[in-house]
Amino acid sequence: MTTLVDQTTTPDGGATPSTPQRGRGTSAVWLRWLGKLGSAVFVLWAAASVTFLLQVLAPGDRATLLLNLSSGQSRERTPDEIAPVNEQYGFIDPIWQQYLHYLQGLLHGDLGTSYQLQQPVTEVIAEQVGPTLVLTVSALIVAWLLVLVTTTLTAGRRGPLGGLGALLETVSAGLPQYWLGSILLVVFAINLAWFPVESGTGLRGLVLPVLTLAIPLAGFLGSIARDEFARALDQPFVLTARSRGLGDLSVRARHVLRHSVIPAVTVSGWAMGALLSGAVIAETVFARAGIGQTLVAAASSRDVPLVSGIVVLVAAIYTVANLLVDFLYTVIDPRIEVP
């Protein structure tokens, strides 16, 4: 829940924090952000610990799995083949010692070595993360553009226009990403040939994957913003704005919209994590390079270090996204304090 800062009224009618409260407020803000950074570190540590357990508790002998993946041959390995691998990777060390070594590596940016590719996991991720971030960030931007337009034009209206906006949001929010992506692919890429069948790295190839992720998200965020928009229309500041001669669209866009999007902004950090998960589907449907495709390949081949590295990456992006969302609160409305 958000709270408002104690304020005094300035001669020009503006509001500023009162002097006695300002110092205490600044200290409270710093403590609050330190707490959030501590929570972020805890989330990353928890994600790293879970991925370590995945590696240690995965069924089968890790040395045998590594040898089979790196050679492309699945067979039983002799003790003479396994011994050097166990020695090199420390598989025979006590669990606690392996765990400390793993955390130490993470602090230095070392996520281990891919069993199959025999490359550092950080290098594999660095090669693939760019296209995925372009896809997810673009989808988030497009989703918000759709939300802002549809909410401003249709929210709080009686009659067909308001009903149409609510219907579009409800239907969009319920669309399965795999089904939507397949429909877009068949209609616009295969039948109409407006876009390439395989996404590639070009701008045209980005359109359909972005829409696959953005449309369901826009429906979800829009339904949240719509309810808040309707409540904001009943607030006194709307009547004041109208009494100054502002038109309906101007009041909606300049005054009501800012208040209505705050609850939707709240879940944007979660939305970024959901988009990263959805990227696996979009990249698979449209044969697009990225972390999603890499994760599918790594999971199917039981390349545990690579899967674990991607999990840590997603946790890091999710954590940073939530911190950015908290910062956006103060940009949208400086009076808001984030608990």
Secondary structure as GFF3:
##gff-version 3
##sequence-region A 1 339
A	DSSP	beta_strand	3	4	.	.	.	ID=ss1
A	DSSP	beta_strand	7	9	.	.	.	ID=ss2
A	DSSP	beta_strand	15	17	.	.	.	ID=ss3
A	DSSP	alpha_helix	19	57	.	.	.	ID=ss4
A	DSSP	alpha_helix	62	71	.	.	.	ID=ss5
A	DSSP	alpha_helix	79	89	.	.	.	ID=ss6
A	DSSP	alpha_helix	95	107	.	.	.	ID=ss7
A	DSSP	alpha_helix	121	154	.	.	.	ID=ss8
A	DSSP	alpha_helix	160	173	.	.	.	ID=ss9
A	DSSP	alpha_helix	177	184	.	.	.	ID=ss10
A	DSSP	pi_helix	185	191	.	.	.	ID=ss11
A	DSSP	alpha_helix	203	232	.	.	.	ID=ss12
A	DSSP	alpha_helix	236	243	.	.	.	ID=ss13
A	DSSP	alpha_helix	248	251	.	.	.	ID=ss14
A	DSSP	pi_helix	252	256	.	.	.	ID=ss15
A	DSSP	alpha_helix	257	260	.	.	.	ID=ss16
A	DSSP	alpha_helix	262	266	.	.	.	ID=ss17
A	DSSP	alpha_helix	268	285	.	.	.	ID=ss18
A	DSSP	alpha_helix	291	300	.	.	.	ID=ss19
A	DSSP	alpha_helix	304	332	.	.	.	ID=ss20
A	DSSP	beta_strand	336	337	.	.	.	ID=ss21
###
